[in-house]
Structure formats: structure tokens, C-alpha cells
């Protein structure tokens, strides 16, 4: 055999399916001539193959999966975020300001600068009371997995420890499931000072903008005080463990004494409103249950209470969070990536861990809707019936004139929507008359055995104690009003609700002189307690309007395994028209995206207006609404006219109101009420004896 032919056979066998090889061989047609070019080609191919990755073919044939897309997209977002954050911190402040002014025109002066030019200066000391989750928490004792974190923040700031050691972080941020206090071997305490709640995370302000504007008219540490507390604890337990209520009392007394006897202006936000309501009752109650300040303590020390984004009567959003650890945004995320948040991703079963952590915190239970069907509506009625109308109204109640501007923004058709059904199992159930709904009372069901395999669940939840018949009974009841919701939670999580019922109440008092209302469990409910005897004090309710806000939910049963949460918002349910209030399984109403107008405005619009049984001394009340206007471009950040639940703390109009009150103005000086919503009309529909 001719040896020269051997490489030629090998060459043909290797590239027999290659088109280029066919063309190359066609060029050599003369068999008599020596095959000079083929060895050279073969050597070139061998040289190329020497550097060719052995896995290249397998990678090129592998399809790009959905998981790859998600990872790539998340990586891109994170990279862009860190790049923008770096540029934002690296550039001089004048550069982004200059770019913004080129695009949007000259920026208005911040309220502090504007009012300083008018001659306003520091007057009444100011007390800031943060809400739930916005205050920083620090670790002072922990387990071995938290080594190196002593004295450092584990809540707020960069949240770096969550990403480094998530399960350890969850263990330390949770409370004891039986006592509602510190777990054994763990001590987490609130951060102190104005920096405790100026920013929630890097670049996300909470109180920082308001603090900066107060500083513009002369305020500083000795005239500003951040009333920090551990927002996870039941309100009375903040006194039991940390003496937080006593510290607030002492600091207010000190500020009044060191500022020429000038009373303080208190500015609570969100859940901080309920915390300070609890404080006002605690401070006048005799020891040991109370602070022993006497019935005239508030009259001597407080000029005004400016409640911002106040959940006076709770929020339906709290029901969804306690029932299935969901809200509208979470339900949307579930719909976008089905199953991802339920799976054990990197050892973190997201929803189960979050629910277990959330249910160790007692304070969020203070925001479960109060007043039952009297306030929130029943099976076939709700106070908000009709459609939104955001034209400013000149409300004469306690008002000299009105400064509102015409908005005329109807974003949702409320006709036919019954918000009284806070939880409905099925879209059809949410819309038909109650006479057409067949309900089986879950309270008559005898609880059965646990679900199979629930003992194998890594994360214990009380839902694992329910049998399949119990879960079905919950769905068969069909619809739940504000009164039914409490019985629902007591049925599915009885131990958890029993601990909560020891600290909070959600009813309406028949007789406020009944001695039982002297107990601290009633103090955070404005429908079960009296305002202090302070006729010269003023109470404001300032909140945003014009943003779709969660008001009721459409639920379904999940078909997942026994370790999963059995109830879920049915995000597939949409309204029948584009302007429907039902989007993604959530019925929205008017509010600030978290707190409905009804909860934020009713007490100052009606419940406390004038001398009532809830306000026996006739403290003057004012409703100040701020119509939401989103930022016109990204350079404006979160905007200066936002009505959002947290973003409103950067609203220039609200800040100006706050600064004027702190400088000595009254509600009449501000122009009385400023109302865009139908809060006064809705309040009149509520039949509450005053």
C-alpha cells in the first residue's frame, strides 16, 4: 500500500461532511500529479484543532435557558446599579444638579431655604417617630455564625450581612416565637440618634430630607430628637425590655425644659403614629402600667402632633401579609416567575422563611384593620362606593380657605366594587350579591389531622398544623369582611393570634369609661381610647392620595406540596375593563399605595372632629392631603411632589407645612383642611356613634 495515501484517507474521513473539504478535493483532479496541497491543509487543520476547546461543540449546541436569561438580566441590573451608584458618589454634587437644571429648568428652592429667606427660624423642638422597618437595628449579642457583627447594623444600611449569611441573618432578626422578645443568646437593639432612620438603605432616604430642611432654619441635635424603638416588638414590650417609652418621656421633658418651656411638635410616620398614640395614653396612666405623668402631661409638653401616612384604622395590606406573606408587588413577582420564590433556592425557601420571620414580630399586628364592618364595609356595601374624584374641594370644616389645586384624575372605576369583602376566594365571589353566595362556616369545622409529610418541613409554620379539610373549609367560606378576617386568622394561626390579642385590639368601644379600656392592649386603637385632655393641642393627618392602594384581594388555594403556604393571591384575575379596580388579583382604592384614605383620614375628618367621645377635650384636627405627582424624569429621583407612603417625607409641600408648624404656625394659619379625595363624604357614610 502506498504510504502517501494514508494521510489522504484520514483527511477524507475527518472532513467528509464538510463542504469546504469537498471543494478542496475537487481541485485535485489529476491523479497522476503528486498531492502537494493536501498535507499542508491537514497540518493547518491539526494546528487549529490543537487549540480548539473539547467542549466547544457541546456549549454551542446547548440552548439558552430561561434561567440563563434571568441570571444575565439580574447581573446586568446589579452591574448598572453599582456603576450608577459609584458615579453618583464620585461626582461632585454640582454636576448632577447642573444636568438636572439643563433638562428640567431651574430647580425650586428647598422649603428650608425658602422659609429661611422669609425669616422663619427654629422655635418648637421637634420629635420624629419612625414607623415599621425604617429604623436601624444593631446586634449586641449573637450566635457563632454572627461573629464580627457586634455593634453593627443588621437591619438598615447596606444589608450586606443578609447577602453574606442569609439564614444566620434571618435567625438574628427574628424574635422568640413564644414570648415575642429576644431569642436565647441574641440581643438586637435599635440604633440611636438622627442617623437611626435618616436612610433605610444606601441612597433610599426616609427622614433625611426633612432633617436637612429643618437644619436650614436652625434646627440641630438639641432641638431635634429621633424617638427610636425596636419596631418589631409589641408597643408595651418596648418599655418592658428597653424602657423606650420612658426614654421618649424623659427626652421630651428635657427638650421642653432646655428650650425655654416651648412645647414639642411630634412628627410620627406610618406605624409610628400608632406607637405615639399608645405613648400618649401610657404617659398619663399611673405606674406601673403607665408612665405616671398625669392627665395633663400632654397639655404641658405637646404643641401639635403631625401624623404622616397614618394607619389609624389599619390597612388591608396587613391582612395579606399576615395571611400569605404577600402584597400586590409580591403577587406580581410570583406571576412573572412562577414557583421561583416558593422553591428552595440556595437553601433559602423564600416565602416560608419570610413568613416565619414576619410572624415573630408583634408590632405589624397593630395595622390589622380596626372597626370591623362599621368602618370597612360589609358583604354588600363599603364607604367608598362610586368613582374617584380628585378635584380639590373647599371643605369648610375648620377651614378658612383651601389651597388645593384641581387634579381631576380618575384612574379607577369603583362602580360595582364592594371593598367590604377584604378577602374573596374567586373573582366571581367578589362581585355577586351575598344572597347568591353559598358559604360554609369554617368556625364550625373540627380541625383534622396535620397534612401528610408536614413533619418533614424544614421551616415550621402553624399552617402545617392544618389538615386538608381545614384548608378547604377556609376557601368554602368564600368571602371575609374586616370582622371575619380576625376569626380567619384565629382559625389558621391560633397560637400566633393569641399572642397578638394580648397586645392589640381591633374593635369599637361601646363605653370608653369601662375600666377594661385602661389596659394597654386598647391604647393603639383610636376607636377604643380617648385623646388626652389637651384642648390647646392640634392633631394633623397628612397623607398622599391619587395612587392605587390595596383594599381587597382575590385568593385561591395552592396545589403545592405540604410544606408550602396553602393560600395565595390569584394574580391571574383581572377586571373586565381597562379602568377596572381589579388588577392582578388585587382591588385597589385611593390612598398612598399602602394606607387607604379611609384609614388615614377618617379620625381627623369625623371621629375626632369637634368634641366627641373619642376627643372629649375638643382637640382641633386638620386633614391635609397631598395629591401624588410622579417625577418627570429619572434625574428627579423619587420626586418632590410624591404622595407615596415613604416618598411623601420628601414632598416639598408637606415639608413646608411641617416647618411652618414647628416655627409656630397653627392649622388655621396653614389654611385649615386641604382635601382632594372624598374622605368627608365617605366618613359620613360610616355610622359610628360619636
C-alpha positions in Angstrom: 0.0 0.0 0.0 1.2 3.5 -0.8 2.1 5.2 2.4 1.4 8.6 0.9 -2.3 7.6 0.6 -2.7 7.1 4.4 -3.0 10.7 5.4 -5.3 11.2 2.5 -7.8 8.6 3.8 -7.6 10.0 7.3 -8.2 13.5 5.9 -11.3 12.4 3.9 -12.8 10.5 6.8 -12.4 13.5 9.2 -13.9 16.2 6.9 -16.2 14.0 4.8 -19.2 16.1 6.0 -17.5 19.4 5.5 -18.4 21.4 2.4 -15.0 23.1 2.2 -13.2 19.8 2.2 -15.3 18.7 -0.8 -14.4 21.8 -2.7 -10.7 21.3 -1.8 -10.7 17.7 -3.1 -12.4 18.8 -6.3 -9.5 21.0 -7.1 -7.1 18.0 -7.2 -8.5 16.1 -10.2 -5.2 14.9 -11.7 -4.4 11.5 -10.1 -1.1 11.4 -11.8 0.1 14.6 -10.1 1.5 14.5 -6.6 -1.0 15.6 -3.9 1.1 18.5 -2.8 -1.6 20.7 -1.2 -3.4 18.2 1.0 -0.7 17.5 3.6 -0.4 21.3 4.1 -4.2 21.6 4.6 -4.1 18.7 7.0 -1.3 20.3 9.0 -3.2 23.6 9.2 -6.4 21.7 10.4 -4.4 19.8 13.0 -2.9 23.1 14.2 -6.3 24.6 14.6 -7.6 21.5 16.4 -4.7 21.8 18.8 -6.2 25.0 20.3 -9.9 24.0 19.9 -11.7 23.6 23.2 -13.0 20.0 23.5 -16.3 21.3 25.0 -16.9 23.9 22.3 -19.3 21.8 20.3 -21.3 20.9 23.4 -21.6 24.5 24.5 -22.6 25.7 21.1 -25.3 23.1 20.9 -26.7 23.9 24.3 -29.8 26.1 24.3 -30.0 29.4 26.2 -32.5 28.6 29.0 -34.9 30.9 30.9 -32.7 30.5 34.0 -29.7 31.9 31.9 -31.8 34.8 30.8 -32.8 35.6 34.4 -29.2 35.4 35.7 -27.9 37.5 32.9 -30.7 40.1 33.4 -30.1 40.3 37.2 -26.4 40.6 36.7 -26.9 43.4 34.2 -29.2 45.3 36.6 -26.8 44.8 39.5 -23.8 46.0 37.4 -25.7 49.0 36.2 -26.9 49.9 39.7 -23.4 49.7 41.2 -22.0 51.7 38.3 -24.6 54.4 38.7 -24.1 54.4 42.5 -20.3 54.8 42.0 -20.8 57.7 39.6 -23.3 59.3 41.9 -20.9 59.2 44.8 -17.8 60.1 42.8 -19.2 63.1 41.0 -19.3 66.5 42.7 -22.9 67.4 43.8 -22.9 70.3 41.4 -22.7 68.1 38.3 -26.0 66.1 38.6 -27.7 69.3 39.8 -26.4 71.2 36.7 -27.5 68.4 34.4 -31.0 68.3 36.0 -31.4 72.1 35.6 -30.4 71.9 32.0 -33.1 69.3 31.3 -35.9 70.5 33.6 -35.0 74.2 34.1 -34.1 75.9 37.4 -35.0 73.9 40.5 -37.1 75.5 43.2 -35.5 76.3 46.5 -36.0 73.6 49.1 -38.6 74.5 51.7 -35.9 75.2 54.4 -34.1 77.7 52.1 -37.3 79.3 51.1 -38.7 79.8 54.6 -35.3 80.9 55.9 -35.5 83.8 53.4 -38.9 84.6 54.8 -37.4 84.9 58.3 -38.6 81.6 59.8 -36.3 80.1 62.3 -36.1 77.4 65.0 -38.9 77.6 67.5 -40.6 74.5 68.9 -38.4 71.4 69.5 -39.2 68.5 67.1 -39.6 64.8 67.9 -39.5 62.4 65.0 -41.1 58.9 65.4 -40.2 56.4 62.7 -42.5 53.6 61.5 -42.2 49.9 60.9 -38.9 48.6 59.3 -37.4 52.1 58.7 -35.3 52.3 61.9 -31.9 50.7 62.1 -31.2 47.7 64.3 -27.8 46.7 65.8 -26.5 43.4 67.1 -25.2 43.3 70.6 -25.1 39.6 71.2 -25.4 36.7 68.8 -24.5 33.1 67.9 -21.3 31.9 66.4 -22.5 32.4 62.8 -22.7 36.2 63.5 -19.1 36.6 64.6 -17.7 40.0 63.8 -21.1 41.8 63.9 -21.1 43.1 67.4 -22.4 46.7 67.5 -23.0 46.7 63.7 -26.3 47.1 61.9 -28.1 44.0 60.8 -31.1 46.0 59.6 -30.8 49.1 57.6 -27.8 50.4 55.8 -26.3 48.2 53.1 -27.9 44.9 54.3 -24.6 43.3 53.5 -24.9 40.6 56.1 -28.1 39.4 54.5 -26.3 38.5 51.3 -23.3 37.0 53.0 -25.1 34.8 55.5 -28.9 34.9 54.9 -30.0 32.1 57.3 -27.9 33.4 60.1 -29.3 36.9 59.4 -32.9 35.6 59.5 -32.2 33.8 62.8 -31.0 37.0 64.4 -33.6 39.4 63.1 -36.4 37.1 64.3 -37.9 37.2 67.8 -38.8 34.3 70.0 -42.0 32.7 68.7 -43.4 32.2 72.2 -42.5 35.4 74.1 -42.2 38.0 71.3 -38.9 39.0 72.9 -35.2 38.2 72.3 -34.4 34.5 71.5 -31.9 32.9 73.7 -28.3 34.1 73.2 -29.4 37.0 70.8 -29.7 40.7 71.6 -30.7 43.1 68.8 -31.3 46.7 69.8 -32.4 49.9 67.9 -29.8 52.3 66.6 -29.7 55.7 68.2 -29.6 59.3 67.0 -30.9 61.0 63.9 -28.9 58.6 61.8 -31.0 55.7 63.1 -33.7 56.4 60.5 -32.4 59.1 58.1 -31.8 56.5 55.4 -33.3 53.0 55.2 -30.6 51.8 52.7 -27.9 53.4 50.8 -29.4 56.1 48.6 -33.0 55.5 49.9 -34.0 58.4 52.2 -36.6 58.2 54.9 -36.2 61.2 57.3 -33.0 62.7 55.7 -34.7 65.3 53.5 -37.0 66.6 56.3 -34.0 66.7 58.7 -31.9 68.7 56.2 -34.7 71.2 55.7 -35.2 71.6 59.5 -31.5 72.2 59.7 -31.8 75.0 57.1 -34.0 77.1 59.6 -31.7 76.4 62.5 -32.6 73.0 64.0 -29.8 70.7 65.3 -29.4 67.8 67.7 -30.5 69.7 70.8 -33.8 70.7 69.1 -34.4 67.5 67.1 -34.8 64.0 68.6 -35.4 60.7 66.9 -37.7 58.6 69.1 -36.2 55.3 68.2 -37.7 52.0 69.4 -37.5 48.3 68.3 -40.3 48.3 65.8 -40.5 44.5 65.9 -41.8 44.4 69.4 -45.3 44.9 70.7 -45.6 48.5 71.9 -45.8 47.8 75.6 -42.8 45.4 75.3 -40.6 48.2 74.1 -41.0 49.6 77.6 -40.6 46.2 79.3 -37.4 45.3 77.5 -35.8 48.7 76.6 -37.7 51.3 78.5 -38.2 53.1 75.2 -41.4 54.9 76.3 -39.7 56.2 79.4 -36.8 57.4 77.3 -39.2 59.3 75.0 -40.9 60.9 78.0 -37.6 61.9 79.6 -36.3 63.4 76.3 -39.4 65.4 75.6 -39.3 66.8 79.2 -35.7 67.7 78.7 -36.3 69.4 75.4 -39.1 71.5 76.8 -37.0 72.4 79.8 -33.9 73.4 77.8 -35.8 75.4 75.1 -37.5 77.9 77.3 -40.6 75.9 78.1 -41.6 75.6 74.4 -43.8 72.6 73.7 -42.6 70.0 71.3 -44.0 69.2 67.8 -44.2 65.5 67.3 -44.0 64.0 63.8 -44.8 60.3 63.7 -44.8 58.4 60.4 -46.7 55.2 59.4 -46.8 52.7 62.3 -45.0 55.3 64.4 -48.4 57.1 64.5 -50.0 54.1 66.4 -46.9 53.9 68.6 -47.2 57.5 69.7 -50.9 57.1 70.2 -50.0 54.3 72.6 -47.4 56.6 74.2 -49.9 59.4 74.9 -52.1 57.0 76.8 -49.2 55.4 78.5 -47.6 58.6 79.7 -50.8 59.7 81.6 -51.5 56.3 83.1 -50.3 55.7 86.7 -47.4 53.4 87.2 -46.6 50.5 86.9 -48.6 50.0 83.7 -48.0 53.6 82.6 -45.6 56.4 82.9 -47.3 58.3 85.7 -47.2 61.7 84.1 -50.7 62.6 85.0 -53.7 63.6 82.9 -52.2 67.0 81.9 -48.8 65.8 80.8 -49.6 66.1 77.0 -51.2 69.5 77.5 -48.0 70.7 79.2 -45.5 69.2 76.7 -47.0 68.9 73.2 -48.0 71.7 70.9 -49.0 69.5 67.9 -48.9 66.0 66.6 -48.3 65.9 62.8 -49.3 62.4 61.7 -47.8 61.4 58.3 -49.2 58.5 56.3 -51.1 57.4 59.4 -52.7 53.9 59.5 -55.1 55.0 62.3 -57.6 52.2 61.4 -55.2 49.7 60.0 -54.6 48.6 56.4 -55.9 45.6 54.3 -52.3 45.1 53.2 -51.6 43.9 56.7 -54.2 41.1 56.2 -52.4 39.8 53.0 -49.0 40.0 54.7 -50.2 38.0 57.7 -52.3 35.6 55.7 -49.9 34.7 52.9 -46.8 37.0 53.3 -47.9 38.7 50.1 -48.8 42.1 48.7 -49.6 43.4 45.2 -45.9 43.6 44.2 -45.0 40.1 45.6 -48.0 38.6 43.8 -46.9 40.2 40.5 -43.4 38.8 41.0 -44.9 35.4 41.6 -46.8 35.7 38.3 -43.7 36.8 36.5 -41.6 33.9 37.7 -44.0 31.2 38.9 -42.6 28.9 41.6 -39.2 30.6 41.9 -40.0 32.4 45.2 -41.5 29.2 46.6 -38.6 26.9 45.8 -35.6 26.2 48.0 -33.2 28.5 46.1 -29.6 28.3 47.6 -31.0 26.8 50.8 -33.5 29.7 51.3 -37.1 28.8 51.0 -38.0 32.4 50.5 -41.7 32.7 51.4 -41.6 30.2 54.2 -38.6 31.9 55.8 -40.1 35.3 55.4 -43.5 34.3 56.9 -41.8 32.6 59.8 -39.7 35.7 60.5 -42.6 38.1 60.0 -44.8 36.2 62.4 -42.3 36.5 65.2 -42.7 40.3 65.0 -45.7 41.6 67.1 -45.9 45.2 66.0 -47.3 44.7 62.5 -50.4 43.2 64.0 -51.3 46.8 65.1 -52.1 47.5 61.5 -54.7 44.8 61.0 -58.0 46.7 60.1 -59.8 48.1 63.1 -63.5 48.8 63.5 -64.8 45.8 61.6 -67.7 46.2 59.2 -68.8 49.5 60.7 -65.7 51.1 59.2 -64.6 49.0 56.3 -68.0 47.8 55.0 -69.9 44.6 54.9 -70.8 41.9 52.3 -72.8 44.3 50.2 -71.6 47.8 51.0 -68.5 49.9 51.5 -68.0 53.6 52.3 -66.1 54.3 49.1 -68.9 53.3 46.7 -68.8 55.3 43.4 -65.8 56.5 41.5 -62.7 58.6 42.4 -62.9 62.3 42.0 -59.6 64.1 42.7 -60.9 67.6 42.1 -59.8 69.7 45.0 -62.7 70.5 47.4 -63.1 73.6 49.6 -64.0 71.8 52.8 -65.4 74.4 55.2 -64.8 72.2 58.2 -62.4 74.0 60.5 -61.0 75.8 57.4 -60.6 79.4 56.4 -59.7 78.6 52.8 -58.4 75.8 50.7 -55.1 75.6 48.9 -55.7 72.5 46.8 -55.3 72.5 43.1 -57.6 70.8 40.6 -56.4 67.4 39.8 -59.3 65.7 38.0 -57.6 62.3 37.8 -59.9 59.3 37.8 -57.8 56.2 37.5 -60.2 53.6 38.6 -63.9 52.9 38.2 -65.2 51.9 41.6 -68.8 51.4 40.4 -69.9 47.9 41.5 -66.8 47.2 43.6 -67.5 46.1 47.1 -64.4 46.8 49.2 -66.1 45.3 52.2 -65.1 41.9 51.1 -61.4 42.1 52.0 -60.7 38.5 51.1 -62.6 36.6 48.4 -61.9 33.1 47.2 -62.6 33.5 43.5 -63.3 36.6 41.3 -67.0 35.7 40.8 -67.4 35.5 44.6 -66.0 39.0 44.9 -68.7 40.5 42.6 -72.0 38.8 43.1 -74.7 39.7 45.7 -74.2 38.0 49.1 -77.6 36.2 48.6 -76.1 34.2 45.7 -73.1 33.0 47.7 -73.2 29.7 49.5 -71.0 29.8 52.5 -69.9 27.0 54.9 -68.9 28.4 58.2 -65.3 27.4 58.8 -65.7 28.1 62.6 -67.9 25.0 62.8 -65.3 22.8 61.3 -63.5 20.5 63.7 -59.8 20.6 62.9 -58.5 17.5 61.4 -55.1 15.8 61.3 -52.0 17.6 60.0 -51.2 17.4 56.4 -49.2 14.4 55.3 -45.4 14.9 55.4 -45.7 18.2 57.3 -43.4 16.8 59.9 -40.6 16.8 57.3 -40.9 20.6 56.7 -37.6 22.4 57.5 -39.4 25.6 58.4 -42.2 25.3 61.0 -45.3 27.3 60.3 -48.7 27.0 62.0 -50.2 26.3 58.6 -48.5 22.8 58.9 -50.9 22.1 61.8 -53.9 22.4 59.4 -55.5 19.4 57.8 -56.6 19.4 54.2 -60.2 19.6 55.4 -59.4 22.7 57.4 -57.8 24.4 54.4 -60.8 23.6 52.2 -63.2 25.0 54.9 -61.4 28.3 54.7 -62.0 28.5 51.0 -65.6 27.3 51.3 -66.5 30.3 53.5 -65.9 32.3 50.2 -65.7 35.9 51.5 -64.3 37.6 54.5 -65.1 41.1 55.8 -62.9 43.1 58.2 -64.7 41.4 61.1 -64.4 37.9 59.6 -60.7 38.4 58.9 -59.9 38.3 62.6 -61.7 35.0 63.0 -60.0 33.7 59.9 -56.5 34.4 61.4 -57.5 33.0 64.7 -58.6 29.8 63.0 -55.5 29.2 60.8 -52.8 30.6 63.2 -54.4 30.4 66.7 -51.1 30.5 68.8 -49.8 33.5 66.8 -53.1 35.4 67.2 -53.4 34.6 70.9 -50.0 36.3 71.5 -51.2 39.3 69.4 -54.5 39.6 71.1 -52.7 40.1 74.4 -51.3 43.4 73.0 -53.7 44.7 70.4 -57.5 45.1 69.9 -59.5 45.9 66.8 -63.0 46.7 67.9 -65.1 49.8 68.7 -65.7 50.7 72.3 -69.3 50.9 73.5 -68.4 52.7 76.7 -64.9 54.3 77.0 -65.4 54.7 80.7 -65.4 51.0 81.2 -62.3 50.1 83.3 -61.3 47.4 80.8 -60.1 50.1 78.4 -57.4 51.1 80.9 -55.4 48.1 79.7 -52.6 48.8 77.2 -54.0 46.5 74.6 -56.5 49.2 73.6 -54.2 52.2 73.5 -53.2 51.9 69.9 -56.7 51.7 68.7 -58.3 55.2 68.3 -61.8 53.6 68.4 -61.1 52.2 71.9 -59.3 55.0 73.6 -59.7 58.7 74.3 -57.3 61.5 73.2 -55.6 63.3 76.1 -57.1 66.2 77.9 -55.2 68.9 75.9 -57.6 71.4 74.3 -54.8 73.6 73.0 -53.1 70.8 71.2 -53.5 70.3 67.5 -53.6 67.0 65.6 -52.9 66.8 61.8 -53.3 63.9 59.4 -51.1 64.5 56.4 -51.1 61.8 53.7 -50.8 61.2 50.0 -53.7 60.5 47.6 -54.0 59.6 43.9 -52.1 56.3 44.0 -53.8 52.9 43.6 -53.8 51.4 47.1 -54.6 47.8 48.1 -58.1 47.5 49.5 -59.3 43.9 48.9 -57.9 40.6 47.4 -59.0 37.6 45.4 -57.4 34.4 46.7 -57.0 30.8 45.6 -55.8 27.6 47.1 -52.3 26.4 46.1 -51.7 22.9 44.8 -48.2 22.8 46.1 -46.7 20.3 48.5 -47.5 20.1 52.2 -44.6 22.4 53.2 -45.9 25.3 51.1 -48.2 28.1 52.2 -51.7 26.9 51.2 -53.2 30.3 50.3 -52.1 32.7 47.5 -53.4 35.9 45.8 -54.7 34.9 42.4 -52.7 37.2 40.3 -54.4 35.9 37.1 -57.6 37.7 38.0 -58.1 41.0 36.1 -61.1 43.4 35.7 -63.4 43.3 32.8 -62.2 46.8 31.5 -59.1 48.8 31.4 -60.2 51.2 34.1 -61.2 48.3 36.4 -60.0 48.5 40.1 -59.1 44.8 39.9 -55.5 44.3 38.7 -53.6 41.1 39.3 -56.0 39.7 42.0 -56.0 43.0 44.0 -58.8 45.5 44.2 -57.3 49.0 44.6 -58.8 52.2 46.0 -57.5 55.6 46.8 -54.5 56.2 49.0 -50.7 56.4 49.2 -50.0 52.9 47.9 -50.0 51.4 51.4 -52.6 53.1 53.5 -56.1 53.8 52.1 -57.6 57.2 52.5 -60.3 55.8 54.8 -57.7 54.7 57.4 -55.6 57.8 57.2 -58.3 60.4 57.1 -61.4 59.3 59.0 -60.4 60.1 62.6 -59.4 63.7 61.8 -62.3 64.1 59.4 -65.0 62.8 61.7 -64.0 60.6 64.6 -62.1 63.3 66.4 -63.7 66.4 64.7 -65.0 68.6 67.4 -65.9 67.3 70.9 -66.7 63.6 70.6 -66.5 60.6 72.9 -63.1 59.9 71.4 -61.9 63.5 71.7 -63.6 64.8 74.9 -61.5 68.0 75.2 -62.1 69.1 71.6 -58.5 69.0 70.3 -58.5 70.7 66.9 -57.9 68.3 64.0 -56.9 69.0 60.4 -56.8 66.9 57.2 -54.0 67.8 54.8 -53.9 65.7 51.6 -51.1 65.8 49.0 -52.0 64.8 45.5 -49.4 62.5 44.0 -47.3 63.7 41.1 -44.6 61.4 40.0 -41.1 62.7 39.0 -41.0 63.9 35.4 -37.6 62.2 34.8 -35.1 59.9 36.5 -32.9 62.8 37.5 -35.6 64.0 39.9 -35.1 60.8 41.9 -38.2 60.0 43.9 -39.7 63.4 43.2 -40.6 66.5 45.3 -44.4 66.1 44.9 -44.8 62.4 45.7 -47.7 61.2 47.7 -46.2 57.7 48.2 -46.2 56.2 51.7 -42.5 56.8 52.3 -41.6 59.2 49.5 -44.1 61.8 50.9 -41.4 62.5 53.5 -39.5 64.2 50.6 -42.6 66.1 49.4 -41.8 69.9 49.4 -45.3 71.0 50.2 -45.6 68.7 53.2 -42.1 69.7 54.4 -43.2 73.3 54.2 -46.3 72.6 56.3 -44.2 70.8 58.9 -41.6 73.6 59.1 -44.2 76.3 59.5 -45.9 74.4 62.3 -42.6 73.9 64.0 -41.9 77.6 63.6 -45.1 78.4 65.4 -48.0 78.4 62.8 -51.4 76.9 63.6 -53.7 74.9 61.4 -55.7 78.0 60.7 -52.5 79.7 59.5 -52.0 76.9 57.0 -55.5 77.3 55.7 -57.2 74.5 57.5 -58.1 71.4 55.6 -56.8 70.7 52.2 -58.7 67.8 50.6 -58.5 66.1 47.2 -60.3 62.8 47.9 -63.9 62.1 49.0 -62.9 61.4 52.6 -65.6 63.7 54.1 -68.3 62.1 52.0 -67.1 58.6 52.8 -66.9 59.4 56.5 -70.5 60.5 56.6 -71.5 57.0 55.2 -69.9 55.4 58.3 -72.5 55.1 61.0 -70.3 55.5 64.1 -71.9 56.9 67.3 -69.8 59.9 68.4 
